[in-house]
Amino acid sequence: MLKPSADLIIDPKQSRYSLVVGVAKRARQIVEEAEKNGEILIEKPVDLAVHDFMDEKYQLVENPVVEDDEDGASAACGQQDAVLTEESGDPAGEAEDIVLE
């Protein structure tokens, strides 16, 4: 059973919640890609997603939480948006960004 430490995958300033959401989003992408290509996955999609983050193929980029307005209501409901960024092999350094909701 794979039990990597979250501290090895994310920076100390990053949210563990965003890591969980990012891994889940990547696992869903892996399943969709496998179904589209007619592949059968031997390894669990979550394990593959965790390895993608450990191997730095993907990284999380968190957007800051929006501060409360005058009424004390937070526009972001206290949650952080995270962007899943795919590290491409392209020398130009272009990466695919996926906003996590």
N, CA, C and O atoms as CSV, one atom per row, in Angstrom:
chain,resi,resn,atom,element,x,y,z
A,1,MET,N,N,0.844,-1.173,0.000
A,1,MET,CA,C,0.000,0.000,0.000
A,1,MET,C,C,0.893,1.241,0.000
A,1,MET,O,O,1.851,1.329,0.768
A,2,LEU,N,N,0.572,2.176,-0.852
A,2,LEU,CA,C,1.360,3.382,-1.013
A,2,LEU,C,C,0.961,4.415,0.037
A,2,LEU,O,O,-0.197,4.829,0.091
A,3,LYS,N,N,1.907,4.830,0.865
A,3,LYS,CA,C,1.628,5.835,1.880
A,3,LYS,C,C,2.734,6.887,1.893
A,3,LYS,O,O,3.473,6.998,2.871
A,4,PRO,N,N,2.853,7.663,0.807
A,4,PRO,CA,C,3.883,8.704,0.820
A,4,PRO,C,C,3.456,9.858,1.716
A,4,PRO,O,O,2.265,10.131,1.870
A,5,SER,N,N,4.408,10.509,2.286
A,5,SER,CA,C,4.123,11.657,3.126
A,5,SER,C,C,3.742,12.841,2.249
A,5,SER,O,O,4.400,13.114,1.245
A,6,ALA,N,N,2.686,13.537,2.628
A,6,ALA,CA,C,2.259,14.717,1.878
A,6,ALA,C,C,3.359,15.769,1.884
A,6,ALA,O,O,3.461,16.570,0.955
A,7,ASP,N,N,4.182,15.769,2.925
A,7,ASP,CA,C,5.270,16.739,3.017
A,7,ASP,C,C,6.306,16.546,1.913
A,7,ASP,O,O,7.011,17.489,1.552
A,8,LEU,N,N,6.403,15.327,1.374
A,8,LEU,CA,C,7.337,15.065,0.283
A,8,LEU,C,C,6.800,15.548,-1.063
A,8,LEU,O,O,7.565,15.723,-2.011
A,9,ILE,N,N,5.497,15.763,-1.147
A,9,ILE,CA,C,4.864,16.114,-2.409
A,9,ILE,C,C,4.588,17.611,-2.526
A,9,ILE,O,O,4.761,18.192,-3.598
A,10,ILE,N,N,4.159,18.238,-1.429
A,10,ILE,CA,C,3.797,19.657,-1.475
A,10,ILE,C,C,4.758,20.493,-0.647
A,10,ILE,O,O,5.472,19.981,0.216
A,11,ASP,N,N,4.760,21.797,-0.930
A,11,ASP,CA,C,5.539,22.739,-0.138
A,11,ASP,C,C,4.862,22.955,1.207
A,11,ASP,O,O,3.655,22.745,1.324
A,12,PRO,N,N,5.606,23.369,2.220
A,12,PRO,CA,C,4.996,23.606,3.534
A,12,PRO,C,C,3.888,24.666,3.511
A,12,PRO,O,O,2.993,24.648,4.355
A,13,LYS,N,N,3.949,25.578,2.553
A,13,LYS,CA,C,2.939,26.634,2.475
A,13,LYS,C,C,1.659,26.171,1.785
A,13,LYS,O,O,0.644,26.865,1.842
A,14,GLN,N,N,1.693,25.011,1.136
A,14,GLN,CA,C,0.534,24.543,0.384
A,14,GLN,C,C,-0.420,23.738,1.261
A,14,GLN,O,O,-0.025,23.151,2.268
A,15,SER,N,N,-1.668,23.729,0.856
A,15,SER,CA,C,-2.731,23.058,1.590
A,15,SER,C,C,-2.781,21.564,1.257
A,15,SER,O,O,-2.666,21.174,0.095
A,16,ARG,N,N,-2.951,20.746,2.278
A,16,ARG,CA,C,-3.112,19.307,2.058
A,16,ARG,C,C,-4.457,19.030,1.372
A,16,ARG,O,O,-4.586,18.079,0.602
A,17,TYR,N,N,-5.435,19.860,1.656
A,17,TYR,CA,C,-6.740,19.741,1.006
A,17,TYR,C,C,-6.581,19.869,-0.506
A,17,TYR,O,O,-7.167,19.089,-1.257
A,18,SER,N,N,-5.804,20.835,-0.954
A,18,SER,CA,C,-5.576,21.020,-2.385
A,18,SER,C,C,-4.866,19.820,-2.986
A,18,SER,O,O,-5.135,19.448,-4.129
A,19,LEU,N,N,-3.962,19.210,-2.227
A,19,LEU,CA,C,-3.277,18.009,-2.703
A,19,LEU,C,C,-4.280,16.879,-2.914
A,19,LEU,O,O,-4.240,16.198,-3.939
A,20,VAL,N,N,-5.172,16.678,-1.961
A,20,VAL,CA,C,-6.179,15.625,-2.071
A,20,VAL,C,C,-7.075,15.867,-3.282
A,20,VAL,O,O,-7.362,14.942,-4.042
A,21,VAL,N,N,-7.518,17.113,-3.461
A,21,VAL,CA,C,-8.368,17.449,-4.601
A,21,VAL,C,C,-7.595,17.271,-5.906
A,21,VAL,O,O,-8.136,16.760,-6.887
A,22,GLY,N,N,-6.341,17.690,-5.917
A,22,GLY,CA,C,-5.517,17.554,-7.114
A,22,GLY,C,C,-5.267,16.103,-7.499
A,22,GLY,O,O,-5.318,15.756,-8.679
A,23,VAL,N,N,-4.999,15.256,-6.515
A,23,VAL,CA,C,-4.779,13.836,-6.783
A,23,VAL,C,C,-6.072,13.198,-7.299
A,23,VAL,O,O,-6.037,12.388,-8.225
A,24,ALA,N,N,-7.202,13.558,-6.705
A,24,ALA,CA,C,-8.485,13.014,-7.158
A,24,ALA,C,C,-8.786,13.442,-8.592
A,24,ALA,O,O,-9.241,12.634,-9.402
A,25,LYS,N,N,-8.532,14.702,-8.902
A,25,LYS,CA,C,-8.759,15.209,-10.257
A,25,LYS,C,C,-7.860,14.480,-11.257
A,25,LYS,O,O,-8.322,14.082,-12.326
A,26,ARG,N,N,-6.599,14.304,-10.921
A,26,ARG,CA,C,-5.661,13.605,-11.813
A,26,ARG,C,C,-6.066,12.145,-11.978
A,26,ARG,O,O,-5.953,11.598,-13.075
A,27,ALA,N,N,-6.538,11.502,-10.907
A,27,ALA,CA,C,-6.975,10.109,-10.989
A,27,ALA,C,C,-8.166,9.983,-11.941
A,27,ALA,O,O,-8.238,9.032,-12.720
A,28,ARG,N,N,-9.093,10.931,-11.882
A,28,ARG,CA,C,-10.225,10.906,-12.810
A,28,ARG,C,C,-9.759,11.078,-14.253
A,28,ARG,O,O,-10.288,10.433,-15.158
A,29,GLN,N,N,-8.765,11.953,-14.470
A,29,GLN,CA,C,-8.217,12.129,-15.816
A,29,GLN,C,C,-7.588,10.833,-16.321
A,29,GLN,O,O,-7.761,10.469,-17.485
A,30,ILE,N,N,-6.865,10.141,-15.455
A,30,ILE,CA,C,-6.214,8.883,-15.831
A,30,ILE,C,C,-7.262,7.857,-16.244
A,30,ILE,O,O,-7.081,7.156,-17.240
A,31,VAL,N,N,-8.364,7.760,-15.484
A,31,VAL,CA,C,-9.429,6.817,-15.803
A,31,VAL,C,C,-10.072,7.172,-17.142
A,31,VAL,O,O,-10.310,6.295,-17.973
A,32,GLU,N,N,-10.354,8.464,-17.350
A,32,GLU,CA,C,-10.968,8.898,-18.609
A,32,GLU,C,C,-10.068,8.604,-19.801
A,32,GLU,O,O,-10.546,8.159,-20.844
A,33,GLU,N,N,-8.769,8.850,-19.655
A,33,GLU,CA,C,-7.815,8.574,-20.733
A,33,GLU,C,C,-7.748,7.077,-21.033
A,33,GLU,O,O,-7.681,6.679,-22.196
A,34,ALA,N,N,-7.767,6.250,-19.988
A,34,ALA,CA,C,-7.713,4.802,-20.173
A,34,ALA,C,C,-8.978,4.298,-20.868
A,34,ALA,O,O,-8.901,3.449,-21.757
A,35,GLU,N,N,-10.138,4.814,-20.469
A,35,GLU,CA,C,-11.389,4.401,-21.102
A,35,GLU,C,C,-11.430,4.828,-22.565
A,35,GLU,O,O,-11.885,4.078,-23.429
A,36,LYS,N,N,-10.953,6.031,-22.832
A,36,LYS,CA,C,-10.953,6.539,-24.206
A,36,LYS,C,C,-10.038,5.716,-25.097
A,36,LYS,O,O,-10.352,5.491,-26.266
A,37,ASN,N,N,-8.910,5.264,-24.560
A,37,ASN,CA,C,-7.941,4.485,-25.324
A,37,ASN,C,C,-8.203,2.980,-25.261
A,37,ASN,O,O,-7.481,2.205,-25.889
A,38,GLY,N,N,-9.219,2.560,-24.517
A,38,GLY,CA,C,-9.540,1.143,-24.399
A,38,GLY,C,C,-8.530,0.357,-23.588
A,38,GLY,O,O,-8.393,-0.853,-23.771
A,39,GLU,N,N,-7.822,1.027,-22.695
A,39,GLU,CA,C,-6.804,0.370,-21.868
A,39,GLU,C,C,-7.418,-0.153,-20.570
A,39,GLU,O,O,-8.414,0.380,-20.081
A,40,ILE,N,N,-6.820,-1.185,-20.033
A,40,ILE,CA,C,-7.212,-1.704,-18.729
A,40,ILE,C,C,-6.103,-1.343,-17.759
A,40,ILE,O,O,-4.939,-1.682,-17.972
A,41,LEU,N,N,-6.475,-0.650,-16.690
A,41,LEU,CA,C,-5.494,-0.212,-15.704
A,41,LEU,C,C,-5.196,-1.335,-14.726
A,41,LEU,O,O,-6.107,-1.888,-14.109
A,42,ILE,N,N,-3.929,-1.668,-14.586
A,42,ILE,CA,C,-3.489,-2.678,-13.626
A,42,ILE,C,C,-3.346,-2.022,-12.251
A,42,ILE,O,O,-3.816,-2.549,-11.243
A,43,GLU,N,N,-2.699,-0.881,-12.235
A,43,GLU,CA,C,-2.477,-0.142,-10.993
A,43,GLU,C,C,-3.657,0.796,-10.744
A,43,GLU,O,O,-4.300,1.253,-11.689
A,44,LYS,N,N,-3.935,1.077,-9.492
A,44,LYS,CA,C,-5.053,1.954,-9.145
A,44,LYS,C,C,-4.770,3.380,-9.626
A,44,LYS,O,O,-3.637,3.853,-9.536
A,45,PRO,N,N,-5.807,4.069,-10.139
A,45,PRO,CA,C,-5.620,5.430,-10.659
A,45,PRO,C,C,-5.083,6.412,-9.613
A,45,PRO,O,O,-4.309,7.308,-9.950
A,46,VAL,N,N,-5.482,6.252,-8.365
A,46,VAL,CA,C,-4.997,7.158,-7.320
A,46,VAL,C,C,-3.503,6.958,-7.107
A,46,VAL,O,O,-2.772,7.929,-6.909
A,47,ASP,N,N,-3.042,5.716,-7.146
A,47,ASP,CA,C,-1.604,5.448,-7.027
A,47,ASP,C,C,-0.839,6.089,-8.176
A,47,ASP,O,O,0.219,6.684,-7.971
A,48,LEU,N,N,-1.380,5.965,-9.393
A,48,LEU,CA,C,-0.736,6.583,-10.553
A,48,LEU,C,C,-0.697,8.103,-10.411
A,48,LEU,O,O,0.300,8.739,-10.755
A,49,ALA,N,N,-1.789,8.683,-9.903
A,49,ALA,CA,C,-1.857,10.131,-9.716
A,49,ALA,C,C,-0.846,10.604,-8.677
A,49,ALA,O,O,-0.188,11.626,-8.867
A,50,VAL,N,N,-0.721,9.860,-7.580
A,50,VAL,CA,C,0.257,10.220,-6.542
A,50,VAL,C,C,1.666,10.160,-7.114
A,50,VAL,O,O,2.488,11.031,-6.830
A,51,HIS,N,N,1.950,9.140,-7.918
A,51,HIS,CA,C,3.271,9.034,-8.552
A,51,HIS,C,C,3.521,10.203,-9.498
A,51,HIS,O,O,4.647,10.690,-9.591
A,52,ASP,N,N,2.482,10.660,-10.203
A,52,ASP,CA,C,2.631,11.824,-11.082
A,52,ASP,C,C,3.069,13.050,-10.287
A,52,ASP,O,O,3.913,13.821,-10.743
A,53,PHE,N,N,2.494,13.229,-9.094
A,53,PHE,CA,C,2.884,14.361,-8.253
A,53,PHE,C,C,4.269,14.155,-7.653
A,53,PHE,O,O,5.056,15.098,-7.565
A,54,MET,N,N,4.571,12.926,-7.239
A,54,MET,CA,C,5.889,12.650,-6.663
A,54,MET,C,C,6.998,12.827,-7.699
A,54,MET,O,O,8.086,13.303,-7.375
A,55,ASP,N,N,6.718,12.441,-8.946
A,55,ASP,CA,C,7.698,12.567,-10.026
A,55,ASP,C,C,7.693,13.961,-10.647
A,55,ASP,O,O,8.395,14.218,-11.625
A,56,GLU,N,N,6.899,14.850,-10.075
A,56,GLU,CA,C,6.781,16.250,-10.500
A,56,GLU,C,C,6.331,16.385,-11.954
A,56,GLU,O,O,6.708,17.333,-12.643
A,57,LYS,N,N,5.523,15.428,-12.414
A,57,LYS,CA,C,4.900,15.565,-13.727
A,57,LYS,C,C,3.759,16.569,-13.649
A,57,LYS,O,O,3.433,17.235,-14.631
A,58,TYR,N,N,3.160,16.668,-12.477
A,58,TYR,CA,C,2.094,17.632,-12.194
A,58,TYR,C,C,2.458,18.355,-10.913
A,58,TYR,O,O,3.148,17.815,-10.048
A,59,GLN,N,N,1.984,19.582,-10.807
A,59,GLN,CA,C,2.191,20.334,-9.570
A,59,GLN,C,C,0.956,21.155,-9.273
A,59,GLN,O,O,0.189,21.491,-10.174
A,60,LEU,N,N,0.768,21.477,-8.002
A,60,LEU,CA,C,-0.353,22.298,-7.580
A,60,LEU,C,C,0.078,23.749,-7.485
A,60,LEU,O,O,1.146,24.067,-6.960
A,61,VAL,N,N,-0.767,24.613,-7.999
A,61,VAL,CA,C,-0.554,26.047,-7.865
A,61,VAL,C,C,-1.814,26.598,-7.223
A,61,VAL,O,O,-2.882,26.587,-7.835
A,62,GLU,N,N,-1.695,27.080,-5.994
A,62,GLU,CA,C,-2.866,27.559,-5.259
A,62,GLU,C,C,-3.065,29.052,-5.472
A,62,GLU,O,O,-2.114,29.835,-5.485
A,63,ASN,N,N,-4.318,29.418,-5.639
A,63,ASN,CA,C,-4.691,30.820,-5.693
A,63,ASN,C,C,-4.999,31.276,-4.269
A,63,ASN,O,O,-5.537,30.496,-3.483
A,64,PRO,N,N,-4.669,32.519,-3.918
A,64,PRO,CA,C,-4.916,32.979,-2.550
A,64,PRO,C,C,-6.410,33.092,-2.253
A,64,PRO,O,O,-7.225,33.301,-3.152
A,65,VAL,N,N,-6.749,32.951,-0.977
A,65,VAL,CA,C,-8.125,33.087,-0.525
A,65,VAL,C,C,-8.516,34.554,-0.594
A,65,VAL,O,O,-7.737,35.422,-0.200
A,66,VAL,N,N,-9.716,34.842,-1.092
A,66,VAL,CA,C,-10.220,36.204,-1.184
A,66,VAL,C,C,-10.618,36.660,0.211
A,66,VAL,O,O,-11.290,35.933,0.942
A,67,GLU,N,N,-10.200,37.868,0.577
A,67,GLU,CA,C,-10.511,38.405,1.904
A,67,GLU,C,C,-11.996,38.740,2.023
A,67,GLU,O,O,-12.690,38.897,1.019
A,68,ASP,N,N,-12.473,38.847,3.262
A,68,ASP,CA,C,-13.871,39.187,3.530
A,68,ASP,C,C,-14.195,40.582,3.029
A,68,ASP,O,O,-13.352,41.479,3.056
A,69,ASP,N,N,-15.442,40.754,2.567
A,69,ASP,CA,C,-15.885,42.082,2.148
A,69,ASP,C,C,-16.431,42.840,3.344
A,69,ASP,O,O,-16.259,42.391,4.477
A,70,GLU,N,N,-17.087,43.978,3.129
A,70,GLU,CA,C,-17.553,44.836,4.217
A,70,GLU,C,C,-18.547,44.138,5.133
A,70,GLU,O,O,-18.553,44.396,6.337
A,71,ASP,N,N,-19.385,43.264,4.594
A,71,ASP,CA,C,-20.413,42.586,5.376
A,71,ASP,C,C,-19.864,41.388,6.153
A,71,ASP,O,O,-20.590,40.755,6.919
A,72,GLY,N,N,-18.591,41.084,5.953
A,72,GLY,CA,C,-17.992,39.953,6.640
A,72,GLY,C,C,-18.169,38.642,5.896
A,72,GLY,O,O,-17.751,37.590,6.379
A,73,ALA,N,N,-18.793,38.698,4.714
A,73,ALA,CA,C,-18.983,37.481,3.923
A,73,ALA,C,C,-17.801,37.313,2.987
A,73,ALA,O,O,-17.381,38.259,2.321
A,74,SER,N,N,-17.284,36.133,2.944
A,74,SER,CA,C,-16.147,35.850,2.081
A,74,SER,C,C,-16.636,35.473,0.692
A,74,SER,O,O,-17.523,34.633,0.546
A,75,ALA,N,N,-16.066,36.084,-0.305
A,75,ALA,CA,C,-16.455,35.796,-1.686
A,75,ALA,C,C,-16.027,34.399,-2.088
A,75,ALA,O,O,-16.651,33.796,-2.961
A,76,ALA,N,N,-14.987,33.875,-1.481
A,76,ALA,CA,C,-14.484,32.554,-1.844
A,76,ALA,C,C,-14.929,31.474,-0.865
A,76,ALA,O,O,-14.518,30.322,-1.001
A,77,CYS,N,N,-15.749,31.812,0.107
A,77,CYS,CA,C,-16.244,30.862,1.106
A,77,CYS,C,C,-15.103,30.197,1.878
A,77,CYS,O,O,-15.260,29.085,2.383
A,78,GLY,N,N,-13.967,30.869,1.970
A,78,GLY,CA,C,-12.855,30.359,2.749
A,78,GLY,C,C,-12.079,29.234,2.091
A,78,GLY,O,O,-11.159,28.690,2.701
A,79,GLN,N,N,-12.419,28.871,0.875
A,79,GLN,CA,C,-11.711,27.794,0.200
A,79,GLN,C,C,-10.697,28.366,-0.768
A,79,GLN,O,O,-10.837,29.493,-1.243
A,80,GLN,N,N,-9.696,27.593,-1.050
A,80,GLN,CA,C,-8.689,27.990,-2.014
A,80,GLN,C,C,-8.925,27.256,-3.312
A,80,GLN,O,O,-9.225,26.062,-3.323
A,81,ASP,N,N,-8.786,27.985,-4.413
A,81,ASP,CA,C,-8.807,27.333,-5.718
A,81,ASP,C,C,-7.402,26.817,-5.970
A,81,ASP,O,O,-6.421,27.439,-5.563
A,82,ALA,N,N,-7.310,25.706,-6.627
A,82,ALA,CA,C,-6.010,25.152,-6.964
A,82,ALA,C,C,-5.976,24.873,-8.454
A,82,ALA,O,O,-6.993,24.544,-9.065
A,83,VAL,N,N,-4.814,25.009,-9.017
A,83,VAL,CA,C,-4.629,24.729,-10.429
A,83,VAL,C,C,-3.687,23.551,-10.546
A,83,VAL,O,O,-2.619,23.526,-9.934
A,84,LEU,N,N,-4.089,22.586,-11.331
A,84,LEU,CA,C,-3.263,21.410,-11.577
A,84,LEU,C,C,-2.462,21.699,-12.829
A,84,LEU,O,O,-3.036,21.901,-13.899
A,85,THR,N,N,-1.145,21.721,-12.713
A,85,THR,CA,C,-0.281,22.080,-13.828
A,85,THR,C,C,0.516,20.873,-14.266
A,85,THR,O,O,1.207,20.239,-13.470
A,86,GLU,N,N,0.407,20.565,-15.555
A,86,GLU,CA,C,1.165,19.437,-16.102
A,86,GLU,C,C,2.504,19.942,-16.578
A,86,GLU,O,O,2.575,20.878,-17.375
A,87,GLU,N,N,3.563,19.330,-16.096
A,87,GLU,CA,C,4.900,19.674,-16.551
A,87,GLU,C,C,5.108,19.026,-17.905
A,87,GLU,O,O,5.102,17.800,-18.018
A,88,SER,N,N,5.287,19.827,-18.918
A,88,SER,CA,C,5.449,19.263,-20.256
A,88,SER,C,C,6.921,19.094,-20.588
A,88,SER,O,O,7.786,19.733,-19.989
A,89,GLY,N,N,7.186,18.241,-21.534
A,89,GLY,CA,C,8.544,18.042,-22.008
A,89,GLY,C,C,8.924,19.074,-23.054
A,89,GLY,O,O,10.021,19.024,-23.609
A,90,ASP,N,N,8.019,20.011,-23.326
A,90,ASP,CA,C,8.239,21.042,-24.331
A,90,ASP,C,C,9.293,22.024,-23.830
A,90,ASP,O,O,9.164,22.534,-22.717
A,91,PRO,N,N,10.334,22.304,-24.619
A,91,PRO,CA,C,11.375,23.230,-24.173
A,91,PRO,C,C,10.848,24.641,-23.945
A,91,PRO,O,O,11.467,25.413,-23.212
A,92,ALA,N,N,9.716,24.998,-24.558
A,92,ALA,CA,C,9.142,26.326,-24.352
A,92,ALA,C,C,8.547,26.443,-22.956
A,92,ALA,O,O,8.292,27.551,-22.483
A,93,GLY,N,N,8.323,25.320,-22.293
A,93,GLY,CA,C,7.840,25.333,-20.919
A,93,GLY,C,C,6.349,25.555,-20.799
A,93,GLY,O,O,5.874,25.902,-19.717
A,94,GLU,N,N,5.580,25.367,-21.882
A,94,GLU,CA,C,4.145,25.549,-21.792
A,94,GLU,C,C,3.552,24.373,-21.039
A,94,GLU,O,O,3.956,23.229,-21.247
A,95,ALA,N,N,2.589,24.653,-20.156
A,95,ALA,CA,C,1.975,23.606,-19.354
A,95,ALA,C,C,0.471,23.745,-19.432
A,95,ALA,O,O,-0.063,24.827,-19.677
A,96,GLU,N,N,-0.199,22.625,-19.218
A,96,GLU,CA,C,-1.654,22.596,-19.218
A,96,GLU,C,C,-2.138,22.894,-17.811
A,96,GLU,O,O,-1.712,22.238,-16.860
A,97,ASP,N,N,-3.028,23.879,-17.663
A,97,ASP,CA,C,-3.582,24.234,-16.368
A,97,ASP,C,C,-5.031,23.763,-16.287
A,97,ASP,O,O,-5.808,23.954,-17.222
A,98,ILE,N,N,-5.383,23.153,-15.172
A,98,ILE,CA,C,-6.749,22.690,-14.932
A,98,ILE,C,C,-7.174,23.245,-13.592
A,98,ILE,O,O,-6.538,22.967,-12.575
A,99,VAL,N,N,-8.250,24.035,-13.575
A,99,VAL,CA,C,-8.728,24.616,-12.332
A,99,VAL,C,C,-9.534,23.582,-11.587
A,99,VAL,O,O,-10.427,22.958,-12.159
A,100,LEU,N,N,-9.232,23.394,-10.326
A,100,LEU,CA,C,-9.950,22.456,-9.478
A,100,LEU,C,C,-11.058,23.178,-8.755
A,100,LEU,O,O,-10.840,24.236,-8.164
A,101,GLU,N,N,-12.242,22.613,-8.798
A,101,GLU,CA,C,-13.387,23.234,-8.116
A,101,GLU,C,C,-13.800,22.423,-6.934
A,101,GLU,O,O,-14.746,22.787,-6.236
